[in-house]
Amino acid sequence: MGGEGMSQGNRRLAALWAAVILLFASCIPLAGAVPVRAAAPEEPVLRVAFPDQPGLTMVDAAGNYSGYTYEYLMEMAQYTGWKYEFVQVEGDINQQLTVLLEMLQAGELDLMGAMQDSPALQQQFEYPGNSYGTSYTVLAALKENTAITTANYKTQKGLRVAAQAGAVSRRQELEDFCQRNDFSPELVEYASGEEMQAALRGGQVDLMLVTDMAMEDDCIAVATFAPRPFYIVTTKGKREVAQQIDAAIGRINEADPYYNTTLYEKYFGNDDSELRLNQEELAYLQGAGALRVAVVAGKEPLQSYNGKTGEFGGITVDFLRYAAQQTGLELSFVYAESQQELKRLTTQGEVDLVAAIPYNYSVAREYNVAMTQPYLSSQIVMVTNKHTDSDELEDKTLAMAAVFEFQ
């Protein structure tokens, strides 16, 4: 208890996220006479349920609070002016939740997060219109088990899925998912989540049916389904508090539409940067031999060739060399003096890869290649003669590389 103030393979490549930081400033007069105004009434301290839920509501040994719900509450306080008293109780997580829900229902608490919605719960607690996040049901596999992936699990026969006894709704979600996806695993029941995890790590089962927020760090989701929004709720009858929650969430979403995603990635994102290859991919690497990579002239700094030294360089060449180091692939670079030479090499099968080609389906068909997902983005700009008005380009001549399309 404590008080706190405001305050996958070639075809899967990492995406780059851009973060926008919103800076808020207020003007403060530094000198001169300022009128005296009456102090605003002090906002009440709201008592908040704080169960020991990893990723959601946590307290470390030094008494520092953290978690998805904690941070969201503190962000809300920027708009509501609320102060909080975080209330913890003894017992395991089920006991804690039971006691805290009873306290909330009795009005001894003001707020509780991570609440799912249902008609029955609507009768007991006051809900805002806006949720503050979404959880999913997942089929989780061990990261070290490269035989099961998001691409192949549906085609594998005899997969065993651990499910917790009594989790009726989650099992119904799995049943609906299996029917829609023609997937027929064997369900194995366990009394607790700990037993399920032990069975997964011990090899008694292949997958585990859990929520994304309960997935351990050594696991990875191979299937995600059944989204469920969750809410911050208050005691039944405290409609004004629910309206303030709703308004604050709305303002957070307006100011930063990606705030929920940022928090989710911080506390529940399964960032597995280690390259994991399945048996099929490993078998390919063992028999691939040297792959011939075409590097075309005139693409600096993306790719280049030094005729004097015979050295290949550039961003894409370095990228491919890094990929080769990580996978064990052997690469042999082939120089193409022009786009026409590149087209001949690809259409006649004299190379296996092209170091860089625009992500364009028409170009891919013309050059007889299949494209990976993009791994680099760059802008195309138009450079005009200094005597040319860029607003008056009708009847003007445009020079461009043949590999690009003009529309």
N, C-alpha and C positions, 0 to 999 in steps of 0.2 A: 504494500500500500504506500502511496506517495503522492506528492503534489507536483505538477508540472505546468509551466506557463506556455505562452505561444512561442512562440518562436518559429549433303551422296554424288568415286566416279567423277568422270569428266563433267557430268551434267549438273553437279551440285557445287557451287562455289559461294564463298561467303559474300553476303550483302553488306554494304557500308551504310551505317546509320548516321544521319545528320541530326545534331541536337541544337535546338534553338533556345538560347537563354534569354528570358524576359527580364529586363532591368526596370525596376520601379524606383522612382525618385520623388521626393516631396520637397517643395521649396520652403525654407525656414528663414524668416527675417532675422538678420544678424544684429541689427542695430535699430535704434529708434524706439519710440514709444509704441507699445502694442496694447490693445484693449484687453482687459481682464475678462475672461469668460468663466462661467460656472463649470466646474468639473463634471464630465459626463458620469452618469451613475455607473458604479462598478458592476461589471457582469458577474453573475453568480458562478460559483465553481461547480462544474458538472461531474458527478461521480460516474466513472467509466469502468465497465467490466474488463478485466485484464487477465484472462486465462493464459496458461502457459502453452501457447500454440506456436510451434516453430514457423518462422516466416511471417507470422501475422502479428502476434503480440509477445514480445520477449523482453526479459530483464537479465542483464549480465551480473557477474559477481559484484561489480562496483555499483550496482543499482541504476545503470544506464538503460533507458528504454529504447526499443527499436522494433521494427517490423512494418509490414505493409499497412496494417490498420493504424498503428501508432503514427506513422508519417502522414497518413491521410487525415487523421484527426488534427494533427498539428497544422497541416495546410488549410483545413477548414477554419481553424482558429484565426487565420489571417483575414478571413471575411466575417466571421461571427464575433470575434473578440472574446470567445470563450476561454476559460481556464479549466483545467481538468484535475481531478483526483483519481488516480488509477487504483482500482480495487482488486486485490488478489486474495484468493482463498486456498486452503489446503486441500490435498487429495490428488488422485490421478486426474487425467484430463476429463474423463466422463463425470467424475464427482464434481470437479470444478465447474463444468458447464451447467450441471444440474443446479447447484447452489446459486450460481450467478444468474441464471434464468429466473429462478424463484425470486431472487432479490430484485431483479428488474421488473418482474410482474407485480411485486408488492410496492414498487415505487421507491425502494431503497437504493436503487441505481438509476441513472438517467440515460445512459447510452450503452449499447453493446453492438459490436461489429461482427462481420463474417456470418451474418444471418441469412439463410436462404428463405425464399418466399413460398408460402403455401396458404390455402384458405384457412386451415386450422391456426397457423401462426398469426395470420392477419386478425383473427379474433382475439388473440392474446396480447399482441403488441402493436404499436403505432409505427407504420412504415412510411418512409418518404417515397416519392415517385421515382427518384433516380437511384440506381444502384451505384456502387463505387468500385466495382470490379466483376470479373467473371471467372469462374472455375470450370474445369472440364473433367470428365471421366476419361481415364487413359488405360491402355494396356501397356504395361511397363516391362521391359526386358533388361537384363544386365548389360551394361555397356561392353563388357568383355565377350559377350556372346554374339559374335559377328555373323553367326548362321541365320539369325532372325533380324530382318530389317523392315523398314516401312514399305519397301518395294516387294518383299517376297512372303510376308507372313500369311497372307490370305491363301497362298497356293500350297502352304505346308500342311501336311496331314498329321493328325494325332497330337497337335499342340495342347499342352495342359495349362489351364489358367487357374491361378489361385484366387479365390474369392472369400470374403469374410462372411461367415454365417450370420444371418440376420440383416445383411445389407440388401434388403428387398428391392429398393428403388434402383440401386446401382446395378443389380443383376438384371432387372428389367431393361435398363438402358443398354446393357451388353447384348441381351437377347434381341432387342430391336436393331441394334447395330449389326449383329450377325446375320439377321434375316435380310437386311438391306444389302449386305456385302457378300452373301453366299459364303460365309465363314462359319465353320463348325468345330470349335475347339472342345476339349473335355474340361468340364468345370470341376475343380477340387475345392472343397470347403475347409476353412480353418477358423478356429475360434477367435483369433486376434490378428491384428496387423503384424505383430512381431513374429507370429508363427508363419504367416504368409511370406515375410521377408526371409526367414530362415529356410523355408522350403525353396524359394527362388534361388538363394545363394547355394543351397545344398544340391540343386539339380533335380529336386523332386517335381518341380513345375518349370515351365518355360516362360510364362508370363504372369503378371500379377495385375488384378483389377483394383485400381486405386484412383484417387483424384490427383490431378497434377500437383496440387499443393502438398500432398502427402508423399510424393515420390522422393526416394532417397537419392543421394548424389551419385551413387554407383549404378543408377538405372537411367534408362532413356525411353521415352514414349515412342512406341511403334505405331500406335493408333490413338487418335484423340477424337472424342465425340461428346455429345450431350452437354452443351454449354449451360451453365447455371449462374445467373447473376447473384451477387450477394450484397447485403444492405447493412447500413448502420440504423438500428431501430431504437425506439424509446418506449417508455411505459404507455400502455393504452390510455388514451385520453389526453396525452400531451401533444396535441395536434400542432401547437405553435412551435414546439421544438422540432417536430418532424418537418414542418415547413421550412424552418431555418436550415436544417440538414439538407433538404432538397435544393434550396436556393444556393447554399454554399457549394454543393456538388456541381450545380449548373454553372456557377461562375468559374470553378476550377476547370471544367470541361471547355468553357469558352476561352479562358486564358491560355490553356495548354491542352489541346485535344489528345496529346500523347502522354499525359501525366500517369494515367493508369498503366499504360504499357511500360513506361519507365520503371515504375514501382514493381510491377510484376517481374520484369527482367532482373531487377536488383535482388529480389528476395526468392523468386521461384524459377528464374531462367536457368535452363539446364545447358550451360555454355560448355560444350564438349569440343575443345579445339584439337584434340588428338585425332589423327587420321586412323580410321578403323576400316579395314578392307575385309570383305567376305571371301569365302572360299573360291567363288567364281572369279572374282577380281584377282585374287592371288594367283590362281591358275593361269589367267591371262598374262600377268606380269612375268611369270616364269618362262612362258613360251613366246613372248612378244618379239624378242630380238631388238635390233636397233630401229627406231622409228625415224623416218626421213622427214625433216621439218623444212618447209619452204619459207625463205625470207626474201621479200621483194624489195627492190631498190626504191629509194625516194620516200621512205617512211620514218625518217628520223624525227623525234627521238624514240619512237616505238620500236624500231628495228633498224639495224644498219650492218654494212659489210665493208671491211677495209681490204681493198684489193691488194695492197702492198703486203700486209701481214697475214691476210686470210682469216682475220678474226671477225666473229659475229658479235654484235652487242645490241643494246637497247632494252627498253622496259620489258617487252614481250619475251625477248630472248632470256633475260634474267629470270622472269617469271617461270618460264618453261624449265630452266635449269634448276630452279628451286623445287618445282614439282617433281623433277626427275630424282633429285636428292631424297625427297620424302617417300617416293614410291619404289625406287630402284630401277626406273625406266632408263633405257639407253637412248640418247638422241644423236642424230646426225643431221647437221644443218646443210641445206641446199640453197644456193643463191639463184634468184630469178631476177634478170636484168629489167624486166618490164611486167606490166599486168598481163600482156599477151603471153609472155613466157610462163607466168604463174598459172594462167588458165590452161595452157598446154600440159603443164606438169600435173595439175589436178585431174583434168579430164582423161589423161592417158594413164593415170595411176602411178606416176613416177615419184610421188611423195605421199606420205601418210597423214601429215598435218600441215596446216598453214598457221604461221605464228600469229597473224592478226588479219581479220577480215571483218568488214562491217556487219553488224547484226541485221541482215537484210535477207529475207527469204528469196527474193528474185536473184540476188547475187549468189546465194548458196546454190540455187538450181543451175545457174549459168556456169558456175565453177565446179559443179558436181561434188559438193561437200555437204556434210552435216555439221551444224553449229552446236557448240557448247552454249551454256548460259554466258552472258557477258561477264567479263572479269575486269573491264576497264571502261570508263565512260569519259568522253571528251567532247568539247563543244566544236561545232563547225561554224566558222565566222566568214563573212563576206568582206573582202578588202576591195575598196573602190579607188579609182584614180582620184587624186585630190581635186581635179576639176569636174568630177562627176557628182551630181546631187543624188544622194542615196534615196531621196523621196521621189525621184524622177528616173526610173529605171526602164521604162517602156522603150522597146527597140534597141536596148543596150545588149552587148555581147558578154556572155558569162563564160569564163574559162574554169573548168573543173576536172578533177580526176575521173577517168572513165568508170572506176569502180563505184562511184557515188551516183545516186539517182537525184534528179531535180524535179520537184513537184511544185 
